[in-house]
Amino acid sequence: MTDRNSDGLRNVALWRTFLSAYRSGSVSAAARSLGVAQSSVTAQLQTLERTIGEPLFVRHARGIRPTARADEFAVRLGAPFDSLAEALGAPRRADAAPVRLGGAAEFLERMVMPALAPAVAEGLSLTVHPGLADDLLAALTAGSLDVVVSAIRPRGRSLPSTPLFDEEFALVASPRFDVTPSPELDVRALDGIPLLAYAHDVPIARRYWRHVFGTRLDRTPAMIAPDLRALAAAAVAGAGFTVLPTYLIREEISSGDLVVLRETDDPPINTLYLVRRPGPLTAAIAEIDTLLRSGVAR
């Protein structure tokens, strides 16, 4: 008989076994870490899969590979189980190897660091590596990084990845330019105002033009700065107009230092992915995964 009022706590032992198998990538390794027989781990995983009504692992010659559903459960349960273990006498080691985290400098500063700061204060060891997505994913593949927030989703299954955050972009300028914001703003209203761009081929603005205005951007940038924070500062100072992710300029928009020139219900969106190195999911990486999903994802 099914207990419809169950809060799931009766399955805590099963979920502990699940996490051990998930992080080790092997039934036999999970059995050794738990001090039980391999057949016991197999039986518990089968019981759990019957309980939730779907498989959690795909078995193969070299071990087990988690399903997408297993990834979801590991993200939700990893940090709580680790916190419970710490509360019961297994404190986080201060001398543990730091997790090597990569991402775009702007996103790391504005979104990632605030989300991870409490964990660092409590003992999480972390080294941060800003850079471009292609370079960071190459470092992840080579094993010199552990986790990357990437604007590029890696192909194939060699690097586990999940969507983390949708960047929304806005066309902005200082209010000192006499441009009246409007959902129907015509591109001709920007004639004579310098374009501030991230790169010479203006990839961000070019995409905005195609998505919002339905036309090709034919402008030569007056200023190129491969740092979105520099573009924001220049725009606030009145250098010209630019296209920026809204997470980066919330305060400037709120204060009136920047004005959104064309409000739209359908802004260009760029999905950022949380990508981790191949292999077992360690407790520290699982904690980072959980914290970013709760503090950054939307």
C-alpha positions in Angstrom: 0.0 0.0 0.0 1.3 3.4 -0.9 1.6 6.0 1.8 0.4 9.2 0.1 1.4 11.3 3.1 5.0 10.1 3.1 7.6 12.9 3.1 10.2 10.7 1.5 12.4 10.4 4.6 11.9 6.7 4.7 14.1 6.6 1.6 17.0 8.5 3.0 19.3 5.5 2.9 18.4 4.8 -0.7 19.2 8.4 -1.7 22.5 8.2 0.2 23.4 5.1 -1.9 22.2 6.9 -5.0 24.5 9.9 -4.3 27.5 7.6 -3.7 26.9 5.7 -7.0 26.4 9.0 -8.8 29.6 10.6 -7.5 31.7 7.5 -8.0 30.3 6.5 -11.4 30.5 2.8 -10.4 28.3 0.4 -8.3 31.4 -1.4 -7.0 33.1 1.9 -6.0 29.8 3.0 -4.2 29.7 -0.3 -2.4 33.3 0.1 -1.2 32.7 3.7 0.0 29.5 2.6 1.9 31.0 -0.6 3.3 28.3 -2.8 1.8 28.1 -5.6 -0.8 27.8 -4.6 -4.4 24.6 -6.6 -4.7 23.2 -4.4 -1.9 23.9 -1.2 -3.8 22.4 -2.7 -7.0 19.2 -3.7 -5.1 18.9 -0.3 -3.5 19.2 1.5 -6.8 16.6 -0.8 -8.3 14.3 -0.1 -5.4 14.7 3.6 -5.9 14.1 3.4 -9.6 10.9 1.5 -9.0 9.8 4.0 -6.5 10.2 7.0 -8.8 9.1 5.1 -11.9 12.1 5.7 -14.2 15.7 4.7 -14.6 18.5 6.8 -12.9 21.5 5.1 -14.5 22.4 3.6 -17.8 24.7 0.6 -17.2 27.7 0.2 -19.5 31.0 -1.8 -19.4 33.0 0.8 -17.5 30.4 1.6 -14.9 27.2 3.6 -14.8 26.1 6.8 -16.6 23.5 9.0 -14.9 20.3 10.0 -16.7 19.1 13.6 -16.9 16.7 12.8 -14.1 19.6 11.6 -11.9 21.5 14.8 -12.6 18.5 16.7 -11.3 18.3 14.6 -8.1 22.0 15.0 -7.5 21.8 18.8 -7.8 18.9 18.9 -5.3 20.2 16.4 -2.8 24.0 16.9 -2.9 24.3 19.9 -0.7 21.7 18.9 1.9 23.3 15.4 2.3 26.8 17.0 2.6 25.5 19.5 5.2 24.0 16.6 7.1 27.3 14.7 7.0 29.1 17.8 8.2 26.7 18.4 11.0 27.2 14.8 12.1 31.0 15.1 12.4 32.5 15.2 8.9 33.5 18.9 8.6 34.7 20.3 5.3 38.5 20.1 5.1 40.2 23.5 4.7 43.1 21.9 2.9 41.0 20.2 0.3 42.0 20.9 -3.4 40.2 24.1 -4.6 37.5 23.8 -7.2 38.7 25.5 -10.4 35.9 27.6 -11.8 35.9 29.5 -15.1 33.5 31.9 -16.8 33.1 35.3 -18.4 34.6 37.9 -16.1 31.5 40.1 -16.1 29.2 37.2 -15.2 31.6 35.9 -12.6 31.8 39.3 -10.9 28.1 40.2 -10.9 26.3 36.9 -10.6 28.6 34.0 -9.6 30.7 35.5 -6.8 27.8 36.7 -4.8 26.1 33.3 -5.0 29.2 31.4 -3.9 30.5 33.9 -1.3 28.7 32.3 1.7 30.2 28.9 0.9 33.7 30.4 0.6 33.2 32.0 4.0 32.3 28.6 5.4 35.3 26.8 4.0 34.8 26.1 0.3 38.2 26.4 -1.5 37.8 28.0 -4.9 40.1 29.5 -7.6 38.4 31.6 -10.4 39.6 31.8 -14.0 37.9 34.4 -16.2 38.1 33.9 -19.9 36.4 33.2 -23.2 34.0 30.2 -23.6 36.1 28.3 -26.2 39.3 28.6 -24.2 37.5 27.6 -20.9 35.9 24.6 -22.4 39.2 23.5 -23.9 40.7 23.8 -20.4 37.8 21.8 -18.9 38.4 19.0 -21.5 42.1 19.1 -20.7 41.4 18.7 -17.0 42.8 22.1 -15.8 39.3 23.4 -14.8 36.5 21.7 -12.9 33.4 23.8 -13.7 32.7 26.4 -16.4 29.8 28.8 -16.9 29.8 28.9 -20.7 27.9 30.8 -23.4 28.6 27.8 -25.7 27.0 24.4 -25.1 29.6 21.7 -25.6 28.7 19.1 -28.3 28.3 15.5 -27.4 28.2 14.0 -23.9 31.9 14.1 -22.9 31.3 17.3 -20.9 28.0 17.2 -18.8 26.1 20.5 -19.2 22.8 22.0 -18.1 21.2 25.3 -18.8 21.9 27.8 -16.0 20.9 31.4 -16.9 19.2 33.3 -19.8 20.9 36.6 -20.5 18.5 39.2 -21.8 19.9 42.1 -23.8 18.8 45.7 -24.0 19.6 48.7 -26.2 20.8 51.5 -23.9 22.4 54.9 -23.8 22.8 57.8 -21.4 19.7 60.1 -21.1 21.9 63.0 -22.2 21.3 61.9 -25.8 17.9 63.4 -26.9 16.4 60.0 -27.8 12.9 59.3 -26.6 12.6 55.7 -25.5 9.8 53.8 -27.3 8.8 50.3 -28.1 8.5 51.5 -31.7 11.9 53.2 -31.8 13.2 53.6 -35.3 16.9 52.9 -36.0 17.2 56.3 -37.6 16.8 57.9 -34.1 20.3 56.7 -33.4 21.9 58.4 -36.4 24.8 60.5 -35.2 25.2 58.7 -31.9 28.4 56.6 -31.6 28.1 52.8 -31.4 30.0 51.1 -28.5 30.8 47.5 -29.3 32.4 44.4 -27.7 34.3 43.5 -30.9 35.0 44.9 -34.3 32.3 42.6 -35.9 29.7 43.9 -33.3 28.3 40.4 -32.5 26.0 41.4 -29.7 24.6 44.5 -31.4 24.3 42.7 -34.7 22.2 40.0 -33.1 20.0 42.6 -31.4 19.4 44.4 -34.7 18.4 41.2 -36.5 16.1 40.0 -33.6 14.4 43.3 -32.7 14.6 45.5 -35.7 14.6 42.7 -38.3 17.3 44.3 -40.3 21.1 44.2 -40.7 23.3 46.5 -38.6 25.5 48.5 -40.8 27.5 50.6 -38.4 31.2 50.9 -37.7 31.8 51.0 -33.9 33.3 54.2 -32.5 34.7 52.3 -29.6 35.6 48.6 -29.1 36.1 47.2 -25.6 36.2 43.4 -25.0 34.8 43.9 -21.5 31.1 44.6 -21.0 31.8 46.5 -17.8 33.9 48.9 -19.8 31.1 49.4 -22.3 28.6 50.0 -19.5 30.9 52.7 -18.0 31.4 54.4 -21.3 27.7 54.4 -22.0 27.0 56.0 -18.6 29.6 58.6 -19.3 27.9 59.5 -22.5 30.2 58.0 -25.1 27.4 56.5 -27.2 24.8 53.7 -27.3 25.4 50.0 -26.9 23.7 46.6 -26.3 24.3 45.0 -22.9 22.9 42.1 -20.8 20.4 43.5 -18.4 21.9 41.6 -15.3 25.0 43.9 -15.7 23.2 47.2 -15.8 20.2 46.8 -13.4 21.5 49.5 -11.0 22.3 51.9 -13.9 18.9 51.5 -15.3 17.2 51.9 -11.9 19.2 55.0 -11.2 18.5 56.5 -14.6 22.1 56.6 -15.6 21.2 54.4 -18.5 17.9 54.4 -20.4 16.5 51.4 -22.3 15.8 52.9 -25.7 13.5 50.2 -27.0 11.5 48.2 -24.5 10.4 44.8 -25.9 8.6 41.7 -24.6 10.8 39.6 -26.8 14.5 40.6 -26.1 17.4 38.6 -27.6 18.4 35.8 -25.2 21.6 34.0 -24.7 21.6 30.9 -22.6 24.5 30.2 -20.3 25.4 26.6 -19.4 26.9 25.1 -16.3 29.5 22.6 -17.6 31.6 20.3 -15.5 34.5 18.1 -16.1 33.9 14.4 -16.9 33.9 11.9 -14.1 32.3 11.6 -10.7 30.6 14.6 -9.2 32.5 15.6 -6.1 30.8 17.0 -3.0 32.4 20.5 -3.6 31.4 20.6 -7.3 27.9 19.4 -6.3 27.7 22.2 -3.7 28.7 24.9 -6.3 26.2 23.4 -8.7 23.4 23.7 -6.1 24.4 27.2 -5.0 24.5 28.6 -8.6 21.2 27.1 -9.4 19.5 28.6 -6.4 21.4 32.0 -6.5 21.8 32.6 -10.2 19.4 30.5 -12.3 16.1 31.9 -13.5 
